[in-house]
Amino acid sequence: MALYRSTIWLCLLILLIAAPVAAQNKMESVRIWPSPTNTRVVFDLAEAPQYSYFTLRNPTRLVVDLADTSQNLDLSKIKNDSDLISRLRYSSPKDKHSVRVVLELNASADTQIFSLPPTPPYGDRLVIDLGSSNETPPQIVKQQAQGANRDIIVAVDAGHGGEDPGSIGRAGSYEKNVVLSIAKKLAKRIDDTPGMKSVLIRTGDYYVDLNKRTELARRSKADLLVSIHADAYTTPQPSGASVWVLSMRRANSELGRWLENTEKHSQLLGGAAEVIQDTSSERYLTQALLDMSMDHSLSTSYELSREILKEMGQITKLHKKVPQAASLAVLTSPDIPSILVETGFISNPREEKNLNWATFRQNMADAVFGGIRQHFKNRPPDGTLWAKLKRENRTHKVSRGESLSLLAQRYNVPVSQIKAANNLDTDIVRIGQVLTIPN
């Protein structure tokens, strides 16, 4: 009897050893996020991945091996809008318990691969960032001369995007979608105004690194960076809009980092670094210039925030009636005035409904634009058309029967310049209205 039992246990042990062991991990989905400069591929996994990778040429391929993972996903059905990735497919794995995924590429790419722990609404992820290896480095372009009558350039940044949804409302609204809509409406208001031009930092559903956002604004020679967000809290009660500027504590710390990175001196100083000789006093002169630049940036940001709060207070509740200061990475540029606008609490059911309402989004964009317009009307940057008009302005009180076209003929000034000088959105004027007439 004892021999019979021993034989049974031995047979069971042999079966257990010989039986194939099921892979513990599995791919739940794959998401491809293309952007103008790179493509991000995200593998959603049931558990933390064990991975390795290598590249092949002729044709260009990126091969990723996922250990202890089952091949349970149809890669041919994955949505792919990337110009860089031509195909996503499986290949023969290293062993029967792993998965080999091949990304067929249309061009060589700089590759970064890393895993991310669970972060709601996502679980464990493997992230692949593919950047163009032929991207031309940013060129430092000298500002136009003061008499060039250039446009005022406003960089409009829609927060989050792509893999980063931002805050999520109780009804399932994603902050990244709401703020992109508002940002585009704000950019249109800016572009429709003579003497102003917008630059959208993010034009679609993709993520832009926080430091990259200020770099893109600087590359565009922006006079202002406005970052659009929607607030959130752990409870649904908080509500209202607010405007944030950089706190001095973060500004001072960031200033130290800028000083350590000497490669960016010429960008920060707008070309002034070219005339600073390599002497023992260079660091102190640079610090003095940066100090003045940061002081101007912070004071301008604060004044602009007050103008925007006045406008937003007419269309929605304000969470804070004065500008707030915080250590926010997107605000850390010492040479570009930067503000962050919280358009409301997406965690508040009533405000989430408002943020999903097209009319409210337009009203919010109009309010932010109104504050920007009033600020630059009072303090136009040197060398801009608005600065020239401010120096040359004269006034005219509208009488019965007069129109913009009539006044344009009388004063020999284009209608567009009269509208720009008075921040007019239409050609309609009213009797008794005092108009600024540029020379």
Buried (B, 14 or more C-beta within 10 A) or exposed (E): EEEEEEEEEEEEEEEEEEEEEEBEBBBBEBBBBBBEEBBBBBBBBBEBBBBEBEEEEEEBBBBBBBBBBBBEBEBEEBEBEBEBBBEBEBEEBEEEBBBBBBBBBEEBBEBEBEBBEEEEEBBBBBBBBBBBEEEEEEEBEEEEEEEEBBBBBBBBBBBBBBBBBBBBBEEEBBBBBBBBBBBBBBBBBBEEBBBBBBBBBBBBBBBBEBEBBBBBBBBBBBBBBBBBBBBBBEEBEBBBBBBBBBBEEBBEEBBEEBBEEEEBBBBBBBEBBEEBEEEEEBEEBBBEBBEEBBEEBBEBBBBBBBBBBBBBBEBBBBBEEEBBBEEBBBBBBBBBBBBBBBBBBBBBBEBBEBBBEEEBBBBBBBBBBBBBBBBBBEEBBEBBBBBBBBEBBEEBEBEEEBEBEEBBEEBEBEBBBBBBBBBBEEEEBEEEBEBBBBE
